[in-house]
């Protein structure tokens, strides 16, 4: 062996030794954190290889067994699960640890690096740019659009009145949310509640299902394996449909914007599908701040519109479904909501709504918050650690994924007395003043909190008030029969079945 070969061999051996030592130090750093025993290579993946509801239930059982903060391994990747507000605070209030965990990369083919998935300077710039689009004055403009779609939901649900066998409320809530978000975010009249066969509607629904499956199926996460499956082809086809539609809408709204702002010559003026629409959409606001491509390109705008649709539709629809489920178990709460409506908005449904009027519905607001405590629409919040982080007595090294178990946090008796009980009065000012500020995080918290949370609460208040003033709802199944599963949103695999009867 000549000297150069010997030197290269020594360098290779040294690099391998350094890599092994670093890995051993990394693994050893988790010894102080409790957690289920893990196998070499596989970690805890085989234990989590049950049904989606088994997976979710096991994560909760491990919190009971190993504590509010514990470790687990999926393959060679370490995760720290958290359900304690003190530890969660260190993550969510941080201005350093703001990167979403690696699972969010699964969303990139669909929504690109929009507000949900971006990080660093791009995220800071987008957040600052988009925050004014959710100002109260702008939300005020959306109220008639929201009311219109919810009244359609009431009409569509009439066919289920007095159906003694019950029906699944989730598909109805999903289409209502799609129409509402589509109308306010994109300025589009999908009318999916009355025509759910639109190509865009079907593509968005199928794509969401595929992504939910990838989030909870370890072997579908690597693109190398996923691309070998039929799901990969279906995902690409759905994304093509959605992106084609969004690009078309962006172009038409942009042409319309130029037309009404005198930026188009008379020779080029032409009617578009959206020209006569008086209401602004979030898309129009994005076009306005884009400064004709100087600040946001058409691709940037498309990313954010797709993000609004993806993030808004599922979270809104699943929350509305859970509200109806919980109210169906508590008829006296339904009556109190109606009493408050009659007292504070006697002409609800006929008069002009404002954000301030909706804000006066205190009991309704507390009810929705308590449902979000029991059934948070986003059950997990993920962060990827790229710099060392000290939490309590533990030092968490770069390369670790954090997942905040919001469902477990919200049912932690350390923060909520008798946590399984539904009690809207938990959110009375006098009852929450001493509560840890990070014990209730349905819209996340800190700098990466949900930018659309005020909008979401407005939609939910209008929807719940309208439905409960029209119908009495009754839930059929106990929670243990629902098949709870923590996907991108908190789902019930077996459906949320309720009955309705007209309110006299």
N, C-alpha and C positions, 0 to 999 in steps of 0.2 A: 504493500500500500504506500503510495507516494505521500509526500508531506501535505500537498493541497487536499487530497482525498481525506487524509486523517483529520485535517483542520475542519473540513466541511462536516465530517462525521461527528466530531466533538461538538461542533456548533449545533447540529441537529439534535444530538442527545441532550445537550444543555437546554435547548428550547423546549423539548418534550418534558424534561424534568421540571422546568419552570412552570409549564402549563399544568402538569400534574399537581405540583405543590400549590399553585393558585387555586386549582379546583378543590383540593383537600381543605385548604383554608376556608374557601367559600362554603363548602358543605358543613364544615365544623362550626361555622358561625350560627348555624341553625340549632345546635344542640341545646341551647338554653331555652328554646321555644318548644312548648309541648305540641304534640300532634300524633296522628295515627302512624303506626310502623309502616315504613315504605320499603318496597323491594328494589334491588339494584336495577337500573335501566328503566323499569316500568314505573317506579314510584308507587303512587296510590291509584294508578289508572285502572287496574283490574278491579279494585274495590268499587270504583265509580262506574263500572261497566254494566249497570242495570238500565232500567227504563229512565226516561227523563225525570219522572216524578220520584223514582228511587234515588237518583242523583241528588235532587234538591233536598229530599228528606234526610239523606245521609250527611250532607253538609250541616244541616241544623243539628243533627244528633252529635256531630263532632264538636259543635260549639258547647253543647251541654256537657260533653265528656272531657274536653280538653281546655275549655275556657273561652273567654270572649275573643282572645287572639291566639290563633294556633297556626301551625305550618302544615302544608301537604305538598306532595310532589306529583306532577303529571308528566310522566316520562322523566327527563332530566331537568325540567323546569320547576323551580320552587315558587310556591304561592304562600302568602301570608293572608289568612282570613281574619277579618276584624268585625267585631260587633260591640265595641266599647267606645263610647263617645270621646273619652280622653285621648285614646290612641288615634281615632279617626280624625280628630281635630288637627293633629300634627300633619296629616296628609292634606286635608281639604283647605286648611288656611295657608298652606305653603305656597310661596311664589316660585319655588324651585321644582317641586315634584308635581308638575301639571301635565305630564305626558300620559295619554291614555295607554292602557296595557296593550300587549301585542295582538290580542283578539280583535281590536278595533281595525287592524289592518285588513281584516276580512271584508270590511265595508268599502275599501278604497275603490274597487272596480265600479261601484255604484255611485257613491257620493264624493269620490275624490278626497282632496284635503280641504274640505269645508270646515265650518265652525266646530263640528263634533270631533273630527279626526285630526285636525291640524294642531301644531304645537309651535313653540318658540315665537319668533317675531311675526310670522304669518298669522298665528292665532291671535296675538295681542292686537295687531292691526285690524283684523277682521272683527274682533269683538268690539273694539272701539268704534268701528265704522257702522256696525249693525245695531248697536244698542239703541240709538235714537229711533230706529224703525219700530220699536215697541213702546214708544212714548204714549202716555194716556190719550193725548189728542188724536193720535192715529188709531189707537185701539177703539176709540169712540166711533170712528168711521166704520168699523167692522161689525158693530152691533146689529144693524138691520140684516146684514148678510148671514150672520150666525142665527138670528131668530128665524129667518126664512128656512134654513136647512133643518133646524130642530122642529119646526112646524111640519115639515115634510116627514120627519121621523115619526111624529105623533100620528100622522095620517097613515103611513105605511104600517104602523103597528096595530091599527084597528082590526086587521084581519086575524090577529092573535087574541083579541079580547074574548074572554070566556073559553079559551082553549084549556080544558081541565088537565090535559096531559102536560102542559107547559111547553116552552120552546126555549131555544138557546138565544139569549139576548146579544151575544157577541157579534154575530154577523151583521145584525142591524146597526149596532153601535159603530162597527168598522166602516160601513158605507156612509153613515151620517158624518163621521169624522172625516172621511175622504172628501165628501162634498163640501164640508165646512172649511177644511184646510185648503182644498183645491181652489175654492172661491176666494178666500182671503189671502192666500199666499201667491197663487198663480193668476187669479182673475178668471178662472175657467169654471164654466157651468158643466160639471160632469154629469149631474142628474143620475148618479150611480145608484141611489136608493130606489129609483124607479126603473133603472136600466143598468144592471150590474154586469152586463156582457161587453162593455166597452173594452177594447184591447188594452188600453193603458191600465184600467182598473184591474183586469185579470193579471196582467204582468206584474204590477206592484204587489198584489196579494201573493202570487206565487214566489216572487223574489224574496219577499219578507219571510215566507215559510222556509225557503232554502237557507237563508242566512241564520234564522233561528236555529235550524238543525245543526249548522256548522258550529255555532257558538257552544253547543253542549255535546258535540261528538268529537273527541280528541283526534281520531284518525282522519276526519274530514278537514281539519284545520290546515295541514301542510298542503300548499298548492300542488306539489308534485303528485300527491295521492288524490286530491280532490279533482284535478284535471283529468284523471283516468275514469271518473264516474259520469253517469248520464246527467247527474245534477249539474255538473259544470256546464254542459251544453245548454241545459235549460236556463241556467243563470245568465249565460251570455245572451241568449235569445231575449230574455226578459229585460235585461239592461239595454239592449239595442232598441227595443220598443219604447222604453221609458225615456232614454236619452234623445231619440228621434223626436218624440213628442215635446219634450222640454225645450229642445233647441228651436223647434217650430214656434212654440209659444213665446220664448224669449225674443225671437226675431220679430214676430208680429207686434208684441207689446213695445218693442224698441222703435219699430217703424211708426207705431201709433204715437209714441212719446214725441218723436221728432215732428210728426205732423202737427200736433197740438201746440208745439213750442216754436213753430215757424222755422224749423231746421230743414224742411223739405221743400223743394221747388214745386211750383204749381204743376209743372209737367209730370213730376214724379208722385204727386199726391194720389193715393188710391185708398179705397175703402178696405179696412181689414175687419176681421170677424169681431174685434174687440173695440172698434172705434166709437161705437155709440154707448159703451159702458161708462157710466158716470163715476162708479166707485173705483178708488185706487186699491191696488193689491200690493203686498209686500214686494212683489216683483217690480212694480212701477217705482217703488222707493229705491230699490237696488239700482235700477236703470238710472234714476236721477242722480244718485251719489256716485255712479260709475264714471261720470264726466266723459261719456262717449269713449270709454276704453282706457282713459288715462289712469283711473284709479282701480276699476274692476273690468276685466275683459269679459267677453260673452261667456267664456268657459268658467270664469270665476262666478259669474251670476248663476250659471247653470248649476254649479256645485252647491251653491247656497239654496237655490230653489229645491233641488233634489233632497238636500238635507232637511229643509223645512217639512217637506212631504213625508220623508221617511221617519224623522224623529217625532213629528207631530201627530200623524195619523194613528199609529199603534199605541202611543202612550195615552192619547186622549180617549181612544175607543176602549182600551182595556180599563182605564180608570172609570169611565162611565158605566161599564159593565159591572165592575166591582161595587160601585155606589148602588146600583140597582139591586145587586145581590144582597148587600148589607141591609138596605132599607126594606127589602122583602122579608127580612127576618125580624124587623122592628117596626111594626105598623104604627106604633105611637109616635115614632120619630117622623114618619110621613105626615101624620096629622099636625105635628108641631111646625113642620116646614110650610104646610098650607096655611096654618094660622098666621105665621110670620108674613107670608106673602099677602094675605088678605089685609093684614094690619098696615104693612109698609108700602105695598104696591097694589092697591085695590083694583086697579085697571091693568094688572099684569097681562101681557099678551095683546093688549089693544093700544096702550099708550106708548109714548116714546121712552125707550130705556136710555139710561146714561151709566157710565162707569161708577159714578158716585152713588146712584140709586142701588146698583148691584152690590156695592160695598156695604150698604146699610143692612144687608141680609146676613146678620151675624150668626144666627143659628145654622142657616144653610152652609155658611162658610166653615163653621166648626165641624159640621157633619162631614163635609167633604174632606177636611183635614184628618179627621179621625179614621175615615175609610182609607186615606192614603197612608196613615200610620199602620193599619192592619194589613193592607194590601198595596204596598208601594208599586207604582207602575213599572219602575226600573228597580229590580230587586238587588242588583249588584252594581257597584261603581268600581271601575278598574283604573289602576295607575301603574306605570312602569318606572322602576327606580333606576336612575342613572348616576346618582351621587349618594354617598353613604348617608343613612338616615338613622337617627337615634330615637327610639320610642320606648319610654320607660327604661328598663334595664337592658334592652335589646338594641344591638347595632345591626341594621339591615343593609346589606351590601348591594352595590349595583348588580343588575341582572335578576333581581327579584321582582316578581309581579305581586302587587297588592290587590286583593279584592275585598271591598267593603260590603259586608252582607247587610244590606239595608233592611231586609225582611227581619233578620235576627236582631238587629239593633233596635228596631221599632217595637219588638216584643221582648226586650230585655227588661226584666223586673228591676234591675238596678236603676233604670231611668223611668219606668212606668209601673205604677202599682197595679196589680191585677191586670197584666198586659193583654190577656186574651179577651178581656171584656170590652165591648163597644160602648164608649162614653164620650159624646161630643163635648161635654163640659170639661174635659181635660184641657181644652184650648181656650177656656175663659182666662182672661188676663191674670186673675188672682191665682189660678191653678198652674200656670206655666211660667210664672215669673222666676221661680227658683230652679227651673229645669235646665239642664245642660244645653247650651245653644247648638250643640252638634248631635243631640239625641234624636232629633227629628229632621231628616234630610231627604224628603221625597223628591226634591228638585236639585239634589246635590247641595253644595254650599261653597263659600269662598269664591275665588275669582272665576272658577269654571262652573258656577251654578247655571241652571237652565235659563237661557236668555228669554225664553218664551213662557215663563211660569205665570206671569200676570195674565197673558193671553189665555193660557190653559185654564186658569181659574174662572175667567169670564165665560168661556165656552161651557165649562162644567156647570157653573151656576145657572146659566140660561137653560141648559139641557135638563138638568135635574128638576129645576123649578117647573119647567113646562111639562115634563113627563108626570111628575107627582101631582101637579094640579089637575091633570087630565085623568090619570089612572091610579088605581091602587095596585101595588105590586106585591107578589108573594113568592118567596124563594122555595125551591123544592128540595134541594140536596144539602146535607151538612158539609162542612168544609172538607172532612176526610174523604169524601166521595168525589171531590172535584178534580183530583189529580193535579195538584199545584206543581208548577215547574218554573224554575227561574231561567228563562231564556234572555233575549234582549229586553223583553218585558215580562212581567209576571202573568203567566198564562194558566188557564184551567184546561187541561187536556180533554177532560170529559164534558166540557161546555159549562155554561152558567145558565141553568134552566129556571125560568120564572113563569108565573101566570099573571095575567092582567085582567082587571075589570074596570069598567067606567066608573069614575068618581061622580057621585050624584051632585 
